[in-house]
Amino acid sequence: MKIISVFILLIILLGGGGYVLNESWTSLNALGIAYHGKIALMLGVIGTFLMSAGLMFLVFYSSRRGYDAENYKPSPLLPFRK
């Protein structure tokens, strides 16, 4: 039952996101943004998403491979904390 309610919640959130996206996109006509401006806006959003996804991938990749841990050397002047 819990899985079904989570699935229904995700469907509702996806539908709400689609509604907000549709309302935002159709309201751009009232602002007077030209066709080239809409293309630039789409490219900016897609580029930002791809850059964020790429950086998150690098964070998880370096963390799992241990690249972050081997460069960390605690200072002997700082007290040990757990």
Backbone as CSV, one residue per row, in Angstrom:
resi,resn,N_x,N_y,N_z,CA_x,CA_y,CA_z,C_x,C_y,C_z
1,MET,0.820,-1.192,0.000,0.000,0.000,0.000,0.867,1.261,0.000
2,LYS,2.005,1.180,0.722,2.888,2.334,0.802,3.500,2.642,-0.563
3,ILE,3.838,1.616,-1.322,4.439,1.813,-2.646,3.436,2.478,-3.580
4,ILE,2.179,2.073,-3.483,1.145,2.661,-4.345,0.950,4.141,-4.015
5,SER,0.938,4.478,-2.718,0.757,5.886,-2.348,1.962,6.729,-2.761
6,VAL,3.166,6.181,-2.698,4.352,6.904,-3.177,4.265,7.094,-4.682
7,PHE,3.836,6.071,-5.393,3.688,6.162,-6.845,2.650,7.217,-7.221
8,ILE,1.528,7.235,-6.508,0.485,8.230,-6.777,1.005,9.639,-6.485
9,LEU,1.749,9.789,-5.399,2.324,11.091,-5.073,3.287,11.557,-6.158
10,LEU,4.109,10.659,-6.668,5.039,11.024,-7.736,4.308,11.407,-9.011
11,ILE,3.231,10.711,-9.327,2.434,11.054,-10.509,1.805,12.436,-10.339
12,ILE,1.296,12.722,-9.139,0.704,14.039,-8.877,1.763,15.133,-8.992
13,LEU,2.946,14.899,-8.439,4.021,15.888,-8.539,4.466,16.089,-9.981
14,LEU,4.534,15.018,-10.748,4.904,15.137,-12.154,3.850,15.917,-12.924
15,GLY,2.588,15.640,-12.665,1.514,16.388,-13.315,1.527,17.859,-12.920
16,GLY,1.774,18.135,-11.653,1.862,19.523,-11.202,3.036,20.253,-11.829
17,GLY,4.163,19.559,-11.947,5.316,20.158,-12.613,5.044,20.437,-14.077
18,GLY,4.343,19.518,-14.733,3.971,19.730,-16.133,3.027,20.909,-16.290
19,TYR,2.098,21.045,-15.342,1.166,22.178,-15.385,1.909,23.502,-15.214
20,VAL,2.814,23.555,-14.243,3.587,24.780,-14.013,4.457,25.095,-15.218
21,LEU,5.059,24.073,-15.818,5.875,24.277,-17.012,5.036,24.828,-18.155
22,ASN,3.848,24.271,-18.355,2.965,24.741,-19.419,2.528,26.181,-19.181
23,GLU,2.143,26.501,-17.966,1.717,27.869,-17.660,2.871,28.854,-17.816
24,SER,4.059,28.458,-17.398,5.216,29.345,-17.539,5.553,29.573,-19.001
25,TRP,5.509,28.505,-19.785,5.878,28.617,-21.195,4.869,29.460,-21.973
26,THR,3.588,29.264,-21.688,2.580,30.036,-22.413,2.527,31.486,-21.948
27,SER,2.972,31.777,-20.730,2.978,33.164,-20.268,4.142,33.955,-20.854
28,LEU,5.097,33.288,-21.493,6.202,34.007,-22.130,5.715,34.861,-23.292
29,ASN,4.598,34.485,-23.906,4.053,35.282,-25.004,3.627,36.664,-24.528
30,ALA,3.146,36.757,-23.293,2.710,38.049,-22.762,3.891,38.970,-22.484
31,LEU,5.072,38.403,-22.288,6.249,39.220,-22.006,6.865,39.812,-23.260
32,GLY,6.533,39.276,-24.392,7.082,39.785,-25.642,8.472,39.264,-25.953
33,ILE,8.808,38.088,-25.448,10.111,37.495,-25.746,10.066,36.929,-27.154
34,ALA,11.057,37.274,-27.947,11.101,36.829,-29.334,11.465,35.349,-29.413
35,TYR,11.368,34.803,-30.612,11.668,33.391,-30.853,13.113,33.069,-30.470
36,HIS,14.032,33.948,-30.835,15.439,33.713,-30.508,15.684,33.778,-28.999
37,GLY,14.931,34.606,-28.320,15.043,34.671,-26.870,14.575,33.396,-26.199
38,LYS,13.505,32.804,-26.749,13.017,31.537,-26.197,14.027,30.421,-26.424
39,ILE,14.672,30.430,-27.594,15.700,29.425,-27.871,16.869,29.602,-26.907
40,ALA,17.292,30.849,-26.677,18.381,31.110,-25.738,18.002,30.676,-24.326
41,LEU,16.755,30.899,-23.951,16.279,30.488,-22.636,16.314,28.969,-22.498
42,MET,15.845,28.265,-23.527,15.876,26.795,-23.491,17.306,26.277,-23.420
43,LEU,18.200,26.846,-24.226,19.596,26.403,-24.210,20.246,26.675,-22.855
44,GLY,19.900,27.788,-22.235,20.432,28.091,-20.913,19.961,27.109,-19.858
45,VAL,18.687,26.761,-19.901,18.141,25.804,-18.933,18.755,24.425,-19.147
46,ILE,18.823,23.989,-20.399,19.392,22.672,-20.701,20.874,22.636,-20.347
47,GLY,21.599,23.704,-20.677,23.023,23.759,-20.347,23.270,23.740,-18.852
48,THR,22.450,24.464,-18.100,22.585,24.472,-16.648,22.302,23.097,-16.069
49,PHE,21.272,22.433,-16.584,20.955,21.086,-16.112,22.095,20.114,-16.410
50,LEU,22.633,20.166,-17.632,23.715,19.253,-17.999,24.978,19.517,-17.181
51,MET,25.288,20.785,-16.942,26.467,21.101,-16.146,26.290,20.627,-14.704
52,SER,25.105,20.819,-14.149,24.834,20.357,-12.786,24.922,18.841,-12.695
53,ALA,24.358,18.148,-13.676,24.412,16.683,-13.677,25.852,16.204,-13.822
54,GLY,26.630,16.849,-14.674,28.030,16.465,-14.851,28.846,16.679,-13.592
55,LEU,28.633,17.793,-12.915,29.373,18.050,-11.683,28.966,17.089,-10.572
56,MET,27.682,16.758,-10.490,27.255,15.780,-9.490,27.842,14.405,-9.788
57,PHE,27.927,14.053,-11.081,28.559,12.795,-11.456,30.013,12.774,-11.002
58,LEU,30.734,13.873,-11.207,32.135,13.922,-10.793,32.287,13.832,-9.281
59,VAL,31.369,14.433,-8.533,31.427,14.349,-7.075,31.265,12.907,-6.622
60,PHE,30.262,12.210,-7.145,30.043,10.826,-6.743,31.149,9.912,-7.254
61,TYR,31.645,10.157,-8.442,32.712,9.337,-9.017,33.984,9.454,-8.182
62,SER,34.371,10.674,-7.843,35.600,10.852,-7.073,35.438,10.339,-5.646
63,SER,34.230,10.434,-5.107,34.007,9.937,-3.758,34.083,8.414,-3.711
64,ARG,33.499,7.753,-4.684,33.517,6.285,-4.691,34.890,5.715,-5.011
65,ARG,35.654,6.410,-5.817,36.993,5.938,-6.164,38.030,6.281,-5.100
66,GLY,37.668,7.114,-4.146,38.579,7.453,-3.065,39.544,8.574,-3.391
67,TYR,39.287,9.324,-4.444,40.195,10.411,-4.806,40.168,11.531,-3.774
68,ASP,39.058,11.720,-3.104,38.970,12.782,-2.107,39.703,12.404,-0.828
69,ALA,39.648,11.147,-0.447,40.221,10.721,0.820,41.744,10.720,0.790
70,GLU,42.355,10.408,-0.336,43.813,10.308,-0.366,44.498,11.666,-0.310
71,ASN,43.803,12.731,-0.636,44.403,14.059,-0.597,44.173,14.771,0.726
72,TYR,43.363,14.203,1.588,43.058,14.850,2.860,44.088,14.442,3.890
73,LYS,44.796,15.445,4.421,45.761,15.209,5.496,45.426,16.190,6.611
74,PRO,44.911,15.693,7.728,44.541,16.613,8.799,45.769,17.301,9.385
75,SER,45.582,18.518,9.804,46.668,19.286,10.394,46.963,18.758,11.795
76,PRO,48.244,18.637,12.149,48.562,18.162,13.507,48.225,19.203,14.574
77,LEU,47.984,20.433,14.168,47.668,21.482,15.136,46.208,21.452,15.570
78,LEU,45.348,20.857,14.754,43.933,20.812,15.090,43.636,19.620,15.990
79,PRO,42.765,19.798,16.988,42.422,18.655,17.854,41.599,17.620,17.085
80,PHE,41.744,16.369,17.497,41.013,15.277,16.846,39.549,15.334,17.255
81,ARG,38.672,15.274,16.259,37.231,15.262,16.521,36.609,14.095,15.790
82,LYS,35.636,13.510,16.438,34.906,12.422,15.791,33.574,12.884,15.355
